[in-house]
Amino acid sequence: MSANERREAILQALNARRSEKIENLAAEFGVSERTIRTDIEVLMCHYPIETKRGRYGGGVEVAEWFHLNRRTRSPEKVGADPIRS
């Protein structure tokens, strides 16, 4: 699996689960935690993904409003847009 294929799979997993721990993703994809962190950093440049620190609650999550196959914003987000107000 190439890095791009792995990143796409990580994005799809996060879209389905909404959040996950770095160590779980590393085990799932058979790579190091550092590799997953690098992949997440790349994905964060293009998608609303955040990392959370914490002993038990830490990990990676995708923004609540984002859905991979839905490219438009929800009515709540459009209504909150300061440009349109």
N, C-alpha and C positions, 0 to 999 in steps of 0.2 A: 504494500500500500504506500503510495507516495504521500508526501507532506500535504499536498492540496487535497487529496482524497480523504486523508485522515481529518483535516480541518473541516471539510464538508460533513463528514460523519459526526464529528464533535458538535458542530452546529445543529445538525438534525437531532442528536441526542439531547442537547440542551433545549431545543425547541419542544421536544416531547416531554421532558422531565421538568423543565423550567429551572432547575438548579441541580448541582452535583458537586461532589468533592473531587479535588485534583487527583488524589490517590486512587479513587475509584475509576476515573477516566484513564489514568496511566495503566492500571491493571486491565481494563477492558480493551485498550488498544495495544497493549504489549510494548509500551515505551516507558521511558523514565518520566518522573514528575517534572523535571526540567524541560523536557520536550513538550509536555502538555502545557506548561506555563508559557513557553515560546509560542505555541499554537494559539493559545488564548490571547496573548498580546497582539498577534497578527489579526485575529478575528475582532478584537476590540476596536481596531481601526475602521472597521466597516459595519459592525453590528452593535446594537445596544447591549453589550455584555459587560458585567461588572464582576470584580472579585471581592470577596468578603473575607476579612480576617476573623479568626476565632478558633478557640480550641475545639469546640463542637459544632458551631454554626458556620464555620468558614467554608469557603468553596467558591464556585462560579455560578452566576445566575444570569438569565436573560431578562430584560425588562418585561414587566407584566403586560404591557400593551403590545409588545412585538410578537408577531407570528410569521414564521418563515415564508409561507405561501400567500400571505396577505400583504400586499405591497402598499395598500392605502392606509391612511390613519383612521382611527375610530372617530365617530362623531364628537365624542368628548374631547379628543385631542384637537380636532379642527376648531371646535368652539372655544378652546382655550388659547388658540393661536393669536398672539398680540398683533400680528400683521393684519389679520382680518378684522380685528375689533375696531 
